[in-house]
Amino acid sequence: MGQLFVRTLGLAAIFVGVLVPGLCHAQQGYPARPVRVIVPYPPGGAVDAVARLTGIKLSEQLNQNFIIDNRAGANGVIGGEIVARAQPDGYTILLGGTQTHVNEALLKAKPLYDPDKDLDPIAGINAYFLCLAAHPATPVTTLAELVAHAKANPGKLTYGHSGVGSFQHLTGELFKSLAGTPDIAQVPYRGTGPLITDLVGGQIPIGFPGLTTQVIEFHRAGKLRVLAVTSAKRLAAAPELPTAAEQGFAGMTVIGTIGLLAPHGTPAEIVERIAQATRSVTAEPAFTQMLAEAGMEPMRDSNADQLRKSLAADVAFWSPIVKTLGLKLD
């Protein structure tokens, strides 16, 4: 009887190994091959800049290549869906956050994936902010002057953003609501890079790009004028930039979250291994300095639960605003 039990147990172990090939090895030896990091936006924006440096640092931490794969489209939805449908083995992860959650949770009648059920948070990387910037030829230097200019020229002013339903678009519509300037028309771009190009070139008078080192440098060079940033207080790296709140627009204090997420069901050991490496990355002085120079803030000591709560807070913030503005993507 004892021998039969041992044989049966051995067969059961083999059977489990057949059903879940390499599971133990995947968890203990992870990562054994390159990891694909899906960035659901085109190159040139704030998220992409963070992704590329994070990929380099994670590669160093885990002795394996973390390859950045830009899969732009539908304001993060295409990239988010790729990861939501991927094998939960830790070899396809998402560098997403506020946008990938808010879009599908609030803006879609028929979402392509459920961000809460289909994506498992790993760890946060940083918080980021937007700014309201104007081409130097636009005759405004403050938000008050912009509001006055818009009201004096009804129907003539436009603003650019990175795409319909984007974090930038939502913030632009929020500004219009707070300012009482509903006739400022929105002009969608395919990402922040093209928006900044046209803003600097004067093809569009104002825009809501993500705050990056490039935007700050353009401001200091006089190629564009940052009227306000959406952070709660002035940024240490660019203290000359006023906040929207100090100009009477406290409701335009908006923060975006960037973090890593995995397909639902990814083994907890793998999630924690990536999270530990991410915490090491965000603790590096060089990485922190890069974020600070770009007007971003690191999310130190983050874990899956903290990232989950941060994204839930983002969705809760935008939910009543989206409802009030009546924004829908389908």
N, C-alpha and C positions, 0 to 999 in steps of 0.2 A: 504493500500500500504506500509506504514511504517512498519507494523508488518510483512508483507511478506518479506520485504527487510532484516529485522533483522533475520527472520528464515533462509532465504537463506544464509546470511552471516555466521550464526552459522553452517549450514550444510557444507558450504565451508571450514570452519575452521576444522571441524571434518574430512572432506575428505582429507585435506592436512595432518592432523595428521595420517591418515591411510597410506597415501602414503609415508610419511617420519616419521616413528615411532620413538619417542624419540629424534627427532632432537634438539629441544630446550633444553631438559634435558641433551643431550650429550654435548652441548656447554657450558651450565651453570654449570653442575656438573662434567665436565671432570677433571680428569679421574675417572670414577666410578668403574672401574675394572682394572686388571693388563694390562700393555702395553707391547707388544712384540717388542723388538728392534732387528731387523735382522742385524747381522754382517756377511757380505759376505766373510769372511775369517776364516781359522781355528784358534784355540787358539794358543797363543804363540808369535804372532807378535805385531808390534807397534799399529796397528788399534785395535786389540783385547784388548790390555792393556788399551787404552783410553776408549774403549767401556765399560769395566767392571767398571772402576771408575766412568764414566759418568752415568751409570745405577744406581749405588749406590746413587750418588748425586742427580739425578733427582727423585729417589724414596723418598729421604728426602725432596726435595723441594715441591713435589706435593702430598705427603702423599699417595702414591700408588706404587705398585711394578712395576718397569721397568725391565723386564726379558730379559736377553741377550740370543739370539738364534743364534748360529753359523751355517750358511748355506753356507759353502764353496763350491767352484767349479767355473771353468771357469773364474778365476780372478775377482770375484765379480759379474759376470753376473747372476748366479743362484739366489743369494740373492737379487740382484737388481730387477730381474724379479718378484720375489715373492711379493715385496713391490709394484712394478708398477701395479700388477694385484690385489692387496688387496683392500678391502673395504675402501673408503676414510673417515674413521670415527675416525682416530687418535689412533687406538689401534694396528696398525701394522706400524712401522716406520723403516727407514733404517739409519744405521750409515755407510755412504759411503763417496763419494767425488770424488777425481781426477780419481781413477781407474774405478769406476762404470760409469763415464761419458766418459772418453777417450776411453775405450774399445768399447762401443756401438756406439759412435759417429764417431770414426776414424778407428777402426780395423776390423769392420764387414761389409761385403757386404750385409748381411741380418740380421740386428740387431733384437734381441728378444724384445726390447722395445726402445722407444725414450726417452733418459734421460731428454731432455728439455720439452717434452710434457707430459710424463707419471709420472714424479716425481716433486713434488713441494718442493723447498728448505724451510727449517725451520730456521736454524741458523748454522753458523760455530762454530766449537769447537777449532780446532788448526791446525797449519801448522806443517808438519813433513819433515824430510830429510832422505836421504839414505847415505850410506857410501860404500867405496870400501875397503874391508877387506881381509887380507891374513892370511893363516895359518903360524905360526912362522917358519916352515921349508922351506917355499918359500923364496928364497934368494933375497928379495926386501924390501925396507923400504920407498920408494917414488914412485910417479907415473912415474917419468923419469926412475927409475930403472926397474919398471914393464914393461914399453914399450920396453926398451932395452932387457930385459929378454925374452919377447914374440918374439921379432924379431930375437933374437939369437937362439930361439928354435921353429921355425915355425911348427904349427900344433900340438904342444905338450901341450899347455896350455888350460885349461878350466875354465869357471867361472859359479857359481851357482846363481840362482835367484828363486823367489817364484812361478813361473809359466809362461808359454808362454803367452805373451801379457800383463804381469804384469808391473807395474810401474818400478819394479826392472829390468825386462827384457829390457824394453825400454831404461832405463839408461845405462845398460850394452852395448847394441848395439850402443847407442850414444857415449859411451867412445871408443869403437872399431873404430868407424868412425873418431872421432877426433884424435885418436892415430895412425891411419893408421895400425891397426893390425886386419885385417878382419878374420884371421884364428884362432882366439881364439874361441873355440867352447863353446856354451851355454848348460848348464845342468839345466833343469827345475825341481823344487821340488814342492811338494804340500803344499806350505806355507813357511813362514819364519822360523818357529820353526825347521822343519827338515833340512832346509838349514844351520842354525846356528850349529845344532848338527854335521853335516858332516864337516862343516868348522873347528870347534874346534877339531873334531876327526881326521882331516887330510885326509879325503876321497876326498876332493876337495881343490885345492890350493888357489883360490880366490873366492869372492862372493860379491854381492851387497845387503846386508840385509838393512832393515829399521833401522835407528839409535834408539836404545832403551837403557834403563838402563842396561839391561843384556849385550848388546854388549859393552857398555862402560866399564862395570866391567870386562868382558872377556879381553878386551884390556889392562886394568890396571893390570890384573893378569898374563899377558903374554900368555894367551891361544889363542889369535888371535891378529893380528896387523892391526889397522885401518890406511890405507894409506891416505885416504882423505874423507872429508864429503862434501855433495853437497850444504850446506848452503852458503849464500853470504859472511858471515863473521864467524870467529871462535865462537864457542858456549861458553857461559858463564860457563856452567856446566862442560865443558871439553875443556878448552882453549889449551890443549896440542895437540888436533887433528887438523891438517892442513886442509884447504879447497882445493878443486880441483882447484878453481880459482887462488889461490896464487901459484899454481904449474904449471900455464900455461894453465889450462883447464877451462877458463871462461865459455865456452859453456856448461859445465857440472854443472852449478849452477841450480839445479832443486828443486822445492818445491812441496810437496803434500798437498792437502787440505782434512781435515776430517770434516764432518758436518752431521747434521740430515736432512733427507728428508722424505716426506710423499707421499702417492699416490695422483695423481692429483685429485683435486676436494675436498680435505679435507677442511672443513670449516675454514675460515680465523681466527675465534676466537680461534679455537683449535690450529692452527699453531702458533698463537701469544702467546698463553698460554705456549706452550712448549718452544718457543723462549725466553720468559721472564725467565723461569726457567733455560734454558741453559745459558743465560747471567749471572744469579746469580751464577751458577756453575763455569763458567770460571773466575769469579771475586774473587772466594775464594782463599786465600793465599795458603792453603794446596794443592789445585788442581793445581794452577800455579806452585808451587814448584815441584810437581810430574812431570809435563810436562818438566820443566827446567832440572831436573835431568836426564830425558830421552832424552835431546837434542831437545825438541819440543818447539813450541811457541804458547801460547794461542791466540785465535781470540776473543778478548774482544769486548763487545757491538755489536756483530754481529746480523744481522737480515736476513730475507729471501732475500731481494734484494742484500745485500752484498755478501751472499753466492752464489747467482746466478751469480754475476759478477766475483767472484773468480773462480768458476768452468768454466765459459766461457773463462777466461784468461788461465786456464790450457789447455783447448782444443785448444785454439789458439796457445799456445806455442808448443804443440806436433804435431799439424797438418802438418807443413812443414817437420818436422823431420821424421814422419811416412811415408810421401809421398816420401821423398828422400831415406829412407832406404827400401822402398817397403814392409813394414810389413803388413801382413794380416792374420787373424785368420780363414778365410773360403774362 
